[in-house]
Amino acid sequence: MRRTFKYRLLGNRQTFDNASNWLELCRQLYNAGLIERREAWKMQRVSVNSYSQMAQLPDVKKTNHEYSEVGSQVLQEVLDRLDKAYKAFFRRIKNGENAGFPRFKGKGRYDSFTLKNCGWKLDGRYLTIRNVGMFKIRLSREIQGDIKTVIVRKEATGKWYVCFSCDNVPEKKLAVSDKSIGLDVGIKSFLVDSNGKTVDNPAYHKKTLCDLRRKQRVLARRKKGGSNRNKARILVSKAHEKVKNQRRDFLQKLSTEYIRNYGLICVEDLNIKGLAKNHNLARSINDAGWATFISMLEYKAEEAGRRVVKISRFEPSSKTCSACGSINHNLKLSDRQWMCDRCGTLHDRDFNAAKNICRVGQTLQEQTYAITQSVS
């Protein structure tokens, strides 16, 4: 099993200055590689790939001595990152999506570099990177498995983090549970489950909007390039970071609660990107963090031996009576309660949807199990 472990980095000013210099050199190399690709196609209609660009790195180090201090794998990963940006561009064109050609990285916009199997050493709480220095890791939990890549990242607030991508991480199976539950996510309430439990939406971003607006006004009034503008920018970044951390903490605790208590968790396969295009709801949808929550459920379920089943987004979960199965085709989005014309049951819209999600998810699970048994 593959997992990533993220930790805060501490160190002296010289070490962080060296790491910042590496980020700037990586940014310049990324932009130079992008220029080469664009000019080669514009002038000669020739496509330049990442392998031909990587072959030029020894010459780059000879002519630009500052690059000789940067690890070879770090520079190769920069060009590989550019190649992935191009592949993603052509994939979006092929799929008819909004393409978005790879852009140049502005100053301070390149925020991480990657090391693989050399150039670094981990000794307990200390991470040493050759030609950068020694960092102290705030080791909040044990690193497990075999470390494959080390990513050093600088956040907009100026804080530094390291991410260890590890393979062969041991699974932590929980006791088998035959309990199942359906979850219906929303905006007013973050979710309602099929047991009738309602989890309120904390709306962290909405609660801090006034403070964010005030700090962003201060930032807008500061002169570009000045030290006061940088201080105002950091205050804005810290405000956004606090919202992100609050939301993530809420989602981590909630997802862990459901993973521990239920063997089968059923959710809707929502088109969240499409829903977020509604300008009246986009901020609330993004503030809720539905996609992050479902992603957490999935990777935690894989580790714990649980199952997360996604039902079709076109399933009429809100319109179907969970008591008799009839469908109310006249149900509107504003109808928070409705009565079934066939059996007379009064439904809460979200609770009814959660029960239907659970029922459909159980059916899909049983069908999958039957197919697996027949194949084996």
C-alpha positions as a printed NumPy array, in Angstrom:
array([[  0.   ,   0.   ,   0.   ],
       [  1.28 ,   3.496,  -0.889],
       [  0.874,   6.48 ,   1.432],
       [  2.321,   9.955,   1.888],
       [  3.456,  11.336,   5.25 ],
       [  3.68 ,  15.114,   5.62 ],
       [  5.685,  16.943,   8.308],
       [  6.678,  20.508,   9.206],
       [ 10.341,  21.401,   8.676],
       [ 12.425,  23.54 ,  11.013],
       [ 15.909,  24.888,  10.387],
       [ 18.206,  27.898,  10.336],
       [ 18.025,  30.812,   7.918],
       [ 20.941,  29.634,   5.777],
       [ 19.328,  26.249,   5.151],
       [ 16.025,  27.803,   4.133],
       [ 17.83 ,  30.338,   1.922],
       [ 19.601,  27.477,   0.138],
       [ 16.292,  25.668,  -0.351],
       [ 14.689,  28.872,  -1.683],
       [ 17.59 ,  29.249,  -4.114],
       [ 16.941,  25.713,  -5.378],
       [ 13.286,  26.602,  -5.956],
       [ 14.281,  29.692,  -7.934],
       [ 16.724,  27.723, -10.1  ],
       [ 14.065,  25.07 , -10.704],
       [ 11.615,  27.786, -11.709],
       [ 14.088,  29.26 , -14.189],
       [ 14.82 ,  25.822, -15.662],
       [ 11.085,  25.132, -16.04 ],
       [ 10.582,  28.412, -17.905],
       [ 13.669,  27.827, -20.075],
       [ 12.388,  24.369, -20.989],
       [  8.994,  25.821, -21.876],
       [ 10.633,  28.489, -24.073],
       [ 12.661,  25.831, -25.899],
       [  9.568,  23.74 , -26.622],
       [  7.541,  26.725, -27.812],
       [ 10.291,  28.148, -30.03 ],
       [ 11.163,  24.754, -31.543],
       [  7.546,  24.272, -32.616],
       [  7.09 ,  27.887, -33.723],
       [ 10.28 ,  28.085, -35.818],
       [ 10.777,  24.51 , -37.086],
       [  7.56 ,  22.625, -36.246],
       [  9.634,  20.237, -34.132],
       [  8.378,  18.658, -30.915],
       [ 10.953,  18.568, -28.106],
       [ 10.515,  15.787, -25.532],
       [ 11.726,  15.57 , -21.963],
       [ 14.508,  13.062, -22.77 ],
       [ 16.265,  15.408, -25.198],
       [ 15.987,  18.235, -22.666],
       [ 17.382,  16.067, -19.861],
       [ 20.351,  15.176, -22.086],
       [ 21.274,  18.875, -22.118],
       [ 21.502,  19.142, -18.318],
       [ 25.277,  18.359, -18.123],
       [ 25.949,  21.242, -20.524],
       [ 23.625,  23.495, -18.519],
       [ 25.649,  22.756, -15.373],
       [ 28.911,  23.611, -17.173],
       [ 27.685,  26.965, -18.496],
       [ 25.641,  27.897, -15.416],
       [ 27.704,  26.961, -12.378],
       [ 24.895,  27.667,  -9.908],
       [ 23.081,  24.593, -11.271],
       [ 26.009,  22.357, -10.314],
       [ 24.844,  22.643,  -6.679],
       [ 21.387,  21.3  ,  -7.495],
       [ 20.864,  17.537,  -7.559],
       [ 20.572,  15.942, -11.007],
       [ 17.359,  14.117, -10.101],
       [ 15.822,  17.392,  -8.928],
       [ 16.511,  19.02 , -12.308],
       [ 15.252,  15.969, -14.189],
       [ 12.015,  16.062, -12.202],
       [ 11.518,  19.719, -13.213],
       [ 11.618,  18.783, -16.903],
       [  9.433,  15.755, -16.223],
       [  6.905,  18.074, -14.556],
       [  6.919,  20.263, -17.695],
       [  6.391,  17.174, -19.856],
       [  3.365,  16.177, -17.735],
       [  1.929,  19.683, -18.187],
       [  2.168,  19.245, -21.971],
       [  0.597,  15.783, -21.881],
       [ -2.251,  17.092, -19.74 ],
       [ -2.751,  19.942, -22.245],
       [ -3.086,  17.555, -25.196],
       [ -5.328,  15.207, -23.179],
       [ -7.738,  18.066, -22.448],
       [ -7.792,  18.999, -26.151],
       [ -8.56 ,  15.398, -27.077],
       [-11.408,  15.247, -24.552],
       [-12.863,  18.553, -25.743],
       [-12.178,  20.315, -22.442],
       [-10.905,  23.835, -21.825],
       [ -7.259,  23.191, -22.749],
       [ -5.154,  25.852, -21.029],
       [ -1.639,  25.895, -22.523],
       [  1.258,  25.378, -20.024],
       [  2.162,  28.739, -18.503],
       [  5.395,  30.272, -17.298],
       [  6.013,  30.137, -13.557],
       [  6.162,  33.606, -12.045],
       [  8.54 ,  34.519,  -9.244],
       [  7.546,  32.645,  -6.106],
       [  5.164,  30.408,  -8.062],
       [  7.389,  27.317,  -8.072],
       [  6.94 ,  25.923,  -4.57 ],
       [  8.462,  22.401,  -4.412],
       [ 11.315,  20.194,  -5.532],
       [ 11.547,  16.398,  -5.516],
       [ 14.356,  14.018,  -4.584],
       [ 14.25 ,  10.293,  -5.253],
       [ 16.854,   7.75 ,  -4.155],
       [ 19.897,   9.967,  -3.623],
       [ 20.928,  13.416,  -2.39 ],
       [ 19.192,  13.096,   0.978],
       [ 19.644,  11.309,   4.291],
       [ 17.128,  10.719,   7.069],
       [ 18.487,  10.268,  10.582],
       [ 15.702,  10.116,  13.143],
       [ 14.194,  13.598,  13.331],
       [ 16.79 ,  15.139,  11.02 ],
       [ 16.68 ,  15.348,   7.218],
       [ 19.906,  16.306,   5.476],
       [ 19.851,  17.377,   1.818],
       [ 23.182,  17.667,   0.048],
       [ 24.151,  21.29 ,  -0.753],
       [ 21.088,  22.575,   1.118],
       [ 21.611,  21.711,   4.778],
       [ 19.994,  19.964,   7.713],
       [ 16.307,  20.28 ,   8.596],
       [ 14.68 ,  19.217,  11.827],
       [ 11.4  ,  17.363,  11.237],
       [  8.443,  17.897,  13.541],
       [  7.832,  14.146,  13.616],
       [  4.188,  13.961,  14.67 ],
       [  3.879,  10.263,  13.67 ],
       [  6.154,   7.447,  12.618],
       [  7.182,   7.111,   8.966],
       [  6.119,   3.682,   7.712],
       [  7.074,   1.64 ,   4.672],
       [  9.859,   2.262,   2.146],
       [ 10.523,   5.896,   1.218],
       [ 10.427,   6.31 ,  -2.57 ],
       [ 10.389,  10.086,  -3.043],
       [ 10.995,  13.114,  -0.842],
       [  9.167,  16.336,  -1.728],
       [ 10.207,  19.582,  -0.03 ],
       [  7.518,  22.261,  -0.274],
       [  7.297,  25.926,   0.664],
       [  3.808,  27.211,   1.471],
       [  2.604,  30.742,   0.695],
       [  2.905,  31.573,   4.404],
       [  6.66 ,  30.875,   4.296],
       [  6.392,  27.577,   6.208],
       [  8.322,  24.578,   4.912],
       [  7.061,  20.985,   4.785],
       [  8.41 ,  17.638,   3.654],
       [  6.303,  14.851,   2.133],
       [  7.613,  11.269,   2.195],
       [  5.907,   9.094,  -0.415],
       [  6.228,   5.555,   0.955],
       [  5.51 ,   2.163,  -0.575],
       [  4.788,  -1.138,   1.203],
       [  3.016,   0.646,   4.071],
       [  1.391,  -2.028,   6.278],
       [ -2.397,  -2.054,   6.283],
       [ -4.306,  -1.518,   9.52 ],
       [ -7.344,  -3.747,   9.16 ],
       [-10.253,  -3.076,  11.499],
       [-12.581,  -5.713,  12.905],
       [-15.122,  -6.908,  10.349],
       [-18.395,  -4.992,  10.504],
       [-21.641,  -5.894,   8.714],
       [-23.178,  -2.465,   9.339],
       [-23.843,  -0.243,   6.321],
       [-24.796,   3.408,   5.98 ],
       [-25.74 ,   5.897,   3.279],
       [-24.481,   9.491,   3.265],
       [-26.222,  12.389,   1.532],
       [-23.99 ,  15.481,   1.442],
       [-25.395,  18.984,   1.229],
       [-24.77 ,  22.664,   1.893],
       [-27.138,  23.585,   4.715],
       [-26.165,  20.396,   6.541],
       [-22.827,  18.918,   5.594],
       [-24.394,  15.475,   5.514],
       [-27.372,  13.442,   6.657],
       [-26.89 ,   9.693,   7.05 ],
       [-29.399,   6.877,   6.701],
       [-29.589,   6.515,  10.501],
       [-31.024,  10.019,  10.77 ],
       [-27.861,  11.714,  12.069],
       [-27.331,  15.264,  10.799],
       [-23.857,  16.861,  10.703],
       [-23.948,  20.638,  10.518],
       [-21.852,  22.416,   7.912],
       [-19.121,  24.367,   9.757],
       [-18.692,  26.785,   6.777],
       [-15.247,  27.922,   7.932],
       [-14.6  ,  30.102,   4.883],
       [-17.951,  31.86 ,   5.201],
       [-17.311,  32.652,   8.869],
       [-13.963,  34.296,   8.133],
       [-15.013,  36.281,   5.029],
       [-15.105,  39.623,   6.846],
       [-11.576,  39.153,   8.182],
       [-10.345,  37.982,   4.769],
       [-11.865,  40.98 ,   2.978],
       [-10.251,  43.386,   5.414],
       [ -6.806,  41.831,   4.982],
       [ -7.166,  41.655,   1.2  ],
       [ -8.056,  45.354,   1.069],
       [ -4.874,  46.133,   2.998],
       [ -2.889,  43.99 ,   0.544],
       [ -4.45 ,  45.745,  -2.462],
       [ -3.369,  49.16 ,  -1.131],
       [  0.265,  48.178,  -0.628],
       [  2.867,  49.155,  -3.252],
       [  4.045,  46.236,  -5.388],
       [  7.556,  45.107,  -4.583],
       [  7.566,  46.663,  -1.114],
       [  8.25 ,  44.838,   2.143],
       [  4.898,  45.967,   3.581],
       [  3.098,  44.317,   0.683],
       [  4.893,  41.046,   1.402],
       [  3.871,  41.273,   5.067],
       [  0.245,  41.886,   4.052],
       [  0.421,  38.965,   1.595],
       [  1.609,  36.626,   4.349],
       [ -1.274,  37.695,   6.609],
       [ -3.767,  36.872,   3.837],
       [ -2.056,  33.518,   3.231],
       [ -2.182,  32.684,   6.939],
       [ -5.896,  33.433,   7.05 ],
       [ -6.514,  31.065,   4.126],
       [ -4.224,  28.459,   5.695],
       [ -6.201,  28.536,   8.939],
       [ -9.469,  27.936,   7.046],
       [ -7.875,  25.061,   5.132],
       [ -6.545,  23.458,   8.318],
       [ -9.881,  23.816,  10.131],
       [-11.766,  22.243,   7.243],
       [ -9.264,  19.41 ,   6.873],
       [ -9.353,  18.649,  10.606],
       [-13.17 ,  18.482,  10.517],
       [-13.184,  16.182,   7.474],
       [-10.474,  13.907,   8.903],
       [-12.348,  13.354,  12.161],
       [-15.719,  12.823,  10.47 ],
       [-14.389,  10.375,   7.862],
       [-12.512,   8.407,  10.543],
       [-15.706,   8.133,  12.619],
       [-17.64 ,   6.534,   9.751],
       [-14.765,   4.24 ,   8.743],
       [-14.46 ,   2.885,  12.296],
       [-18.174,   2.239,  12.753],
       [-19.385,   0.912,   9.382],
       [-18.231,  -1.822,   7.04 ],
       [-20.052,  -0.444,   3.982],
       [-20.375,   3.286,   3.265],
       [-22.543,   4.391,   0.345],
       [-22.236,   7.836,  -1.266],
       [-23.35 ,   9.515,  -4.489],
       [-20.914,   9.886,  -7.387],
       [-21.481,  13.641,  -7.648],
       [-20.227,  15.829, -10.499],
       [-18.74 ,  18.343,  -8.083],
       [-16.88 ,  20.339, -10.756],
       [-20.104,  20.729, -12.694],
       [-22.044,  21.76 ,  -9.594],
       [-19.372,  24.333,  -8.728],
       [-20.023,  26.116, -12.047],
       [-23.22 ,  27.455, -10.487],
       [-22.041,  30.908,  -9.422],
       [-24.677,  31.118,  -6.689],
       [-23.474,  27.917,  -5.005],
       [-19.801,  27.645,  -6.027],
       [-18.368,  29.227,  -2.885],
       [-20.533,  27.135,  -0.561],
       [-19.765,  23.898,  -2.443],
       [-16.016,  24.51 ,  -2.373],
       [-16.191,  25.547,   1.272],
       [-17.935,  22.281,   2.189],
       [-15.143,  20.1  ,   0.757],
       [-17.265,  17.189,  -0.498],
       [-14.56 ,  15.872,  -2.847],
       [-11.924,  15.863,  -0.104],
       [-14.292,  14.074,   2.28 ],
       [-15.101,  11.306,  -0.226],
       [-11.404,  10.949,  -1.091],
       [-10.603,  10.528,   2.609],
       [-13.301,   7.874,   2.959],
       [-11.848,   5.95 ,   0.012],
       [ -8.197,   5.832,   1.081],
       [ -9.066,   5.151,   4.733],
       [-11.447,   2.371,   3.681],
       [ -8.695,   0.76 ,   1.607],
       [ -6.369,   0.728,   4.611],
       [ -9.015,  -0.461,   7.102],
       [-10.579,  -3.16 ,   4.929],
       [-13.876,  -1.297,   4.509],
       [-15.899,  -0.678,   1.349],
       [-16.992,   2.653,  -0.136],
       [-19.63 ,   2.271,  -2.863],
       [-20.548,   5.14 ,  -5.179],
       [-24.03 ,   5.059,  -6.681],
       [-24.869,   6.759,  -9.973],
       [-25.39 ,  10.526,  -9.833],
       [-28.518,  10.008, -11.964],
       [-30.186,   7.813,  -9.344],
       [-33.357,   9.676,  -8.173],
       [-32.446,   9.306,  -4.506],
       [-34.321,  12.427,  -3.355],
       [-37.439,  11.757,  -5.465],
       [-37.858,   8.075,  -4.586],
       [-40.003,   7.129,  -1.592],
       [-37.843,   4.996,   0.692],
       [-40.972,   3.282,   2.048],
       [-42.742,   2.117,  -1.116],
       [-40.373,   2.948,  -3.979],
       [-42.622,   5.319,  -5.951],
       [-41.016,   8.34 ,  -7.603],
       [-42.205,  11.91 ,  -7.076],
       [-41.466,  13.54 , -10.441],
       [-42.826,  16.909,  -9.279],
       [-40.333,  17.353,  -6.43 ],
       [-38.562,  20.735,  -6.503],
       [-35.204,  21.692,  -5.022],
       [-36.962,  24.041,  -2.601],
       [-39.096,  21.188,  -1.193],
       [-37.299,  20.127,   1.993],
       [-40.184,  17.841,   3.03 ],
       [-42.679,  15.975,   0.894],
       [-45.447,  13.387,   1.289],
       [-45.661,  10.285,  -0.862],
       [-48.933,  10.224,  -2.857],
       [-48.904,   6.434,  -2.914],
       [-48.302,   5.426,   0.727],
       [-48.738,   8.769,   2.533],
       [-45.311,   8.729,   4.209],
       [-43.927,  12.157,   5.142],
       [-40.261,  12.436,   4.142],
       [-37.421,  14.739,   5.085],
       [-35.71 ,  15.24 ,   1.728],
       [-32.116,  14.595,   2.853],
       [-32.908,  11.716,   5.234],
       [-34.974,  10.026,   2.54 ],
       [-32.129,  10.442,   0.033],
       [-29.633,   8.939,   2.481],
       [-31.817,   5.855,   3.001],
       [-32.159,   5.374,  -0.762],
       [-28.403,   5.79 ,  -1.25 ],
       [-27.815,   3.088,   1.361],
       [-30.341,   0.74 ,  -0.279],
       [-28.882,   1.167,  -3.789],
       [-25.334,   0.864,  -2.467],
       [-26.169,  -2.42 ,  -0.71 ],
       [-27.664,  -3.748,  -3.949],
       [-24.529,  -2.818,  -5.925],
       [-22.369,  -4.448,  -3.269],
       [-24.379,  -7.691,  -3.416],
       [-24.23 ,  -7.742,  -7.224],
       [-20.468,  -7.218,  -7.187],
       [-20.02 ,  -9.986,  -4.639],
       [-22.172, -12.39 ,  -6.711],
       [-20.139, -11.667,  -9.879],
       [-16.876, -12.176,  -7.974],
       [-18.049, -15.501,  -6.588],
       [-19.18 , -16.765, -10.006],
       [-15.846, -15.814, -11.624],
       [-13.81 , -17.469,  -8.853]])
